[in-house]
Amino acid sequence: MPLIKRGNPLPTETKAPGVTGSPVGDLTSPDVDVRWRAVRGLSPDPALVAPLAKALQGETVPRIREAIITVLMRIGDETSVRVLLPYLRVQDASARTAAIDALRAMPDATLPFMTALLSDADTDVRILAAELVRGMPAAQATSLLVALLERETHPNVCGAAVEVLTELGTPDALPALQGCADRFSDSPFLPFAISHAITRISRAGG
């Protein structure tokens, strides 16, 4: 058995480069595998929203980014929604899709933000917001999209709303749908889509 000379320090355990020993600290490690293990080991604790938001801002690896977004989705509060909303505006399609899927999976937390999203100055954000409504109860979805159709001037946004109403709409949507069809009677696609929606909703409601 080797002797340890008096005065020499006992050997200490060393951590691998980029490992802090703390899952939260490891979220920003330069090592991809360390970051992956860190985020996979996190529980859905609301106290983690701030470090997760910071990690998400700098993350470039899609699988890690999606894992972070999944944890935020599992936390599922309005603070998590605030972190994810800016990703509706990013150019990266995978990040945008992951954020949309997460937001759609927590409709109660997202609901307070929907009126502002459906009124956003950016047409693309309004279209994505209509898609978020798809995850809400039918009556709630109908109310939100009727309000949108009654004021919307862009045919593509109306088209997105009509698509969701075709699937979820209640009879309360029928007047707004008909009004939209009248406003966009010269559109090459909206009147047909609205006619289909009206027929389907009427049959389901009857």
Contacts in CASP RR format, 6 or more apart in sequence:
PFRMAT RR
TARGET T0000
AUTHOR 0000-0000-0000
METHOD contacts of the structure
MODEL  1
MPLIKRGNPLPTETKAPGVTGSPVGDLTSPDVDVRWRAVRGLSPDPALVA
PLAKALQGETVPRIREAIITVLMRIGDETSVRVLLPYLRVQDASARTAAI
DALRAMPDATLPFMTALLSDADTDVRILAAELVRGMPAAQATSLLVALLE
RETHPNVCGAAVEVLTELGTPDALPALQGCADRFSDSPFLPFAISHAITR
ISRAGG
4 10 0 8 1.000
15 21 0 8 1.000
16 31 0 8 1.000
16 34 0 8 1.000
17 31 0 8 1.000
18 26 0 8 1.000
18 29 0 8 1.000
18 30 0 8 1.000
18 31 0 8 1.000
18 34 0 8 1.000
19 26 0 8 1.000
19 29 0 8 1.000
19 31 0 8 1.000
19 34 0 8 1.000
20 26 0 8 1.000
20 29 0 8 1.000
23 38 0 8 1.000
23 39 0 8 1.000
23 41 0 8 1.000
23 42 0 8 1.000
24 38 0 8 1.000
24 42 0 8 1.000
24 48 0 8 1.000
24 51 0 8 1.000
25 38 0 8 1.000
25 51 0 8 1.000
26 34 0 8 1.000
26 35 0 8 1.000
26 37 0 8 1.000
26 38 0 8 1.000
27 35 0 8 1.000
27 38 0 8 1.000
27 39 0 8 1.000
27 51 0 8 1.000
27 52 0 8 1.000
27 54 0 8 1.000
27 55 0 8 1.000
27 68 0 8 1.000
28 35 0 8 1.000
28 54 0 8 1.000
28 55 0 8 1.000
28 58 0 8 1.000
29 35 0 8 1.000
29 38 0 8 1.000
32 61 0 8 1.000
32 64 0 8 1.000
35 55 0 8 1.000
35 59 0 8 1.000
35 61 0 8 1.000
35 64 0 8 1.000
36 61 0 8 1.000
36 63 0 8 1.000
36 64 0 8 1.000
36 67 0 8 1.000
39 55 0 8 1.000
39 64 0 8 1.000
39 67 0 8 1.000
39 68 0 8 1.000
39 71 0 8 1.000
40 67 0 8 1.000
42 48 0 8 1.000
42 52 0 8 1.000
42 71 0 8 1.000
44 71 0 8 1.000
44 74 0 8 1.000
44 75 0 8 1.000
44 76 0 8 1.000
45 75 0 8 1.000
46 75 0 8 1.000
46 77 0 8 1.000
46 79 0 8 1.000
48 71 0 8 1.000
48 75 0 8 1.000
49 72 0 8 1.000
49 75 0 8 1.000
49 77 0 8 1.000
49 79 0 8 1.000
49 80 0 8 1.000
49 83 0 8 1.000
52 68 0 8 1.000
52 71 0 8 1.000
52 72 0 8 1.000
52 83 0 8 1.000
53 83 0 8 1.000
55 68 0 8 1.000
56 65 0 8 1.000
56 68 0 8 1.000
56 69 0 8 1.000
56 72 0 8 1.000
56 83 0 8 1.000
59 65 0 8 1.000
59 68 0 8 1.000
62 94 0 8 1.000
62 95 0 8 1.000
65 94 0 8 1.000
65 95 0 8 1.000
65 98 0 8 1.000
66 94 0 8 1.000
66 98 0 8 1.000
69 84 0 8 1.000
69 98 0 8 1.000
69 99 0 8 1.000
69 102 0 8 1.000
70 102 0 8 1.000
72 80 0 8 1.000
72 83 0 8 1.000
72 84 0 8 1.000
72 102 0 8 1.000
73 80 0 8 1.000
73 101 0 8 1.000
73 102 0 8 1.000
73 105 0 8 1.000
73 106 0 8 1.000
76 106 0 8 1.000
76 109 0 8 1.000
77 109 0 8 1.000
78 109 0 8 1.000
78 112 0 8 1.000
78 113 0 8 1.000
80 106 0 8 1.000
80 109 0 8 1.000
81 103 0 8 1.000
81 106 0 8 1.000
81 109 0 8 1.000
81 110 0 8 1.000
81 113 0 8 1.000
84 99 0 8 1.000
84 102 0 8 1.000
84 103 0 8 1.000
85 99 0 8 1.000
85 103 0 8 1.000
85 113 0 8 1.000
85 117 0 8 1.000
87 95 0 8 1.000
87 96 0 8 1.000
87 98 0 8 1.000
87 99 0 8 1.000
88 96 0 8 1.000
88 99 0 8 1.000
88 100 0 8 1.000
88 103 0 8 1.000
88 117 0 8 1.000
88 125 0 8 1.000
88 128 0 8 1.000
88 129 0 8 1.000
89 122 0 8 1.000
89 124 0 8 1.000
89 125 0 8 1.000
90 96 0 8 1.000
96 128 0 8 1.000
100 128 0 8 1.000
100 131 0 8 1.000
100 132 0 8 1.000
103 110 0 8 1.000
103 132 0 8 1.000
104 110 0 8 1.000
104 131 0 8 1.000
104 132 0 8 1.000
104 134 0 8 1.000
104 135 0 8 1.000
105 135 0 8 1.000
107 135 0 8 1.000
107 136 0 8 1.000
107 137 0 8 1.000
107 140 0 8 1.000
110 132 0 8 1.000
111 136 0 8 1.000
111 140 0 8 1.000
114 129 0 8 1.000
114 132 0 8 1.000
114 133 0 8 1.000
114 144 0 8 1.000
115 144 0 8 1.000
115 147 0 8 1.000
117 125 0 8 1.000
117 126 0 8 1.000
117 128 0 8 1.000
117 129 0 8 1.000
117 132 0 8 1.000
118 126 0 8 1.000
118 129 0 8 1.000
118 130 0 8 1.000
118 133 0 8 1.000
118 144 0 8 1.000
118 145 0 8 1.000
118 147 0 8 1.000
118 148 0 8 1.000
119 126 0 8 1.000
120 126 0 8 1.000
120 129 0 8 1.000
123 154 0 8 1.000
123 156 0 8 1.000
123 157 0 8 1.000
126 148 0 8 1.000
126 152 0 8 1.000
126 154 0 8 1.000
126 157 0 8 1.000
126 160 0 8 1.000
127 156 0 8 1.000
127 157 0 8 1.000
127 160 0 8 1.000
130 145 0 8 1.000
130 148 0 8 1.000
130 157 0 8 1.000
130 160 0 8 1.000
130 161 0 8 1.000
130 163 0 8 1.000
130 164 0 8 1.000
131 160 0 8 1.000
131 164 0 8 1.000
133 140 0 8 1.000
133 141 0 8 1.000
133 144 0 8 1.000
133 145 0 8 1.000
133 161 0 8 1.000
133 164 0 8 1.000
133 168 0 8 1.000
134 141 0 8 1.000
134 164 0 8 1.000
134 167 0 8 1.000
134 168 0 8 1.000
135 141 0 8 1.000
136 144 0 8 1.000
136 168 0 8 1.000
138 168 0 8 1.000
138 169 0 8 1.000
138 170 0 8 1.000
139 170 0 8 1.000
139 172 0 8 1.000
141 164 0 8 1.000
141 165 0 8 1.000
141 168 0 8 1.000
141 169 0 8 1.000
142 165 0 8 1.000
142 168 0 8 1.000
142 169 0 8 1.000
142 170 0 8 1.000
142 172 0 8 1.000
142 173 0 8 1.000
143 172 0 8 1.000
145 161 0 8 1.000
145 164 0 8 1.000
145 165 0 8 1.000
145 169 0 8 1.000
145 173 0 8 1.000
145 176 0 8 1.000
146 172 0 8 1.000
146 173 0 8 1.000
146 176 0 8 1.000
148 157 0 8 1.000
148 161 0 8 1.000
149 158 0 8 1.000
149 161 0 8 1.000
149 162 0 8 1.000
149 173 0 8 1.000
149 176 0 8 1.000
149 177 0 8 1.000
149 179 0 8 1.000
149 180 0 8 1.000
150 176 0 8 1.000
152 158 0 8 1.000
152 161 0 8 1.000
152 180 0 8 1.000
155 184 0 8 1.000
155 187 0 8 1.000
155 189 0 8 1.000
155 190 0 8 1.000
158 180 0 8 1.000
158 184 0 8 1.000
158 190 0 8 1.000
159 189 0 8 1.000
159 190 0 8 1.000
159 193 0 8 1.000
162 177 0 8 1.000
162 180 0 8 1.000
162 190 0 8 1.000
162 193 0 8 1.000
162 194 0 8 1.000
162 197 0 8 1.000
163 193 0 8 1.000
165 173 0 8 1.000
165 177 0 8 1.000
165 197 0 8 1.000
165 201 0 8 1.000
166 193 0 8 1.000
166 196 0 8 1.000
166 197 0 8 1.000
166 200 0 8 1.000
166 201 0 8 1.000
169 197 0 8 1.000
169 201 0 8 1.000
170 201 0 8 1.000
170 205 0 8 1.000
171 201 0 8 1.000
171 202 0 8 1.000
171 205 0 8 1.000
173 197 0 8 1.000
173 201 0 8 1.000
174 198 0 8 1.000
174 201 0 8 1.000
174 202 0 8 1.000
177 194 0 8 1.000
177 197 0 8 1.000
177 198 0 8 1.000
177 201 0 8 1.000
178 194 0 8 1.000
178 198 0 8 1.000
180 190 0 8 1.000
180 194 0 8 1.000
181 190 0 8 1.000
181 191 0 8 1.000
181 194 0 8 1.000
181 195 0 8 1.000
181 198 0 8 1.000
184 190 0 8 1.000
184 191 0 8 1.000
185 191 0 8 1.000
END
